[in-house]
């Protein structure tokens, strides 16, 4: 439980940085000249990459092991690409549901950067978060849950991923996206699986947002809340079935990826190749740990208390605009 507490405490520090880091970056604000793209790059590096580097230096963990910096096998690329495309209808449906209660302020932010060329727009909106957030959540944080089953670890880290965005309009779809990305990393044993999937998803959104902005299309009055009840129901229904179909597809692909990669790990084990890092070996070790003893409720509460504190801070931060 000490390792779980440690990684959860690290997550709490990230939340505190997100909330109060602007005071640290105050000297750099005049240099940005209200350039939103520069602020995004700066905060991603300062609040995610720098803490990650400090964590690796303090814990003396191998970056290759902690971040799963292993090449993604060629036979996995097509499946990962398929998951990336199937994620989009799921996120679209969850985004529509969230939009019923919270304004989608992400689109407002993206429209303010329409002066950027497309390549720069994709670099800022798609590539940078895909690398920084994946190294942080599916790298450092997920590695802290290596002795916990894939399902539990995916749900917990997915929830943390949603909270880390500190944006109610993004929470639901980032929560689900985080679960899927965690599964991809676990079954492929490579951080590049989630980076590719994350980048593809963000890239689709970036290209669409940039195209809409260049076409001078006003989307502020075109969200689901401005439509009639019949239109709301029909839109949600169509997107629900698309999301359900995509979910079935993703489950099938992940199961297939697990099967083919476990086979490779088993062959490595028989040949005494990279036994400690093989997926099969980790599953065996996890099963052994589960049989040793069950942790007490108190130790569990203590281990996960940093997440509880983070949620409280998240709720307070989310409710603040309502009382201004």
Secondary structure, DSSP 8 states (H G I E B T S, - for coil): -HHHHHHHHHHHHHHHHHHHHHHHTHHHHHHHTT-HHHHHHHHHIIIIIHHHHHHHHHHT--HHHHHT-----HHHHHHHHHHHHHHHHHHHHHHHHHHTTS--HHHHHHHTTTTS-HHHHHIIIIIHHHHHHIIIIIIIIHHTTTTS-HHHHHHHHHHHHHHHTT-HHHHHHHHHHHHHHHHHHHHHT-HHHHHHHHHHHHHHHHHHHHHHHHTT---TT-SGGGS-HHHHHHHHHHHHHHHHHHHHHHHHHHHHHHHHHHHHHHHHHHTTSSGGG-HHHHHHHHHHHHHH----HHHHHHHHHHHHHHHHHHHHHHHHGGG-
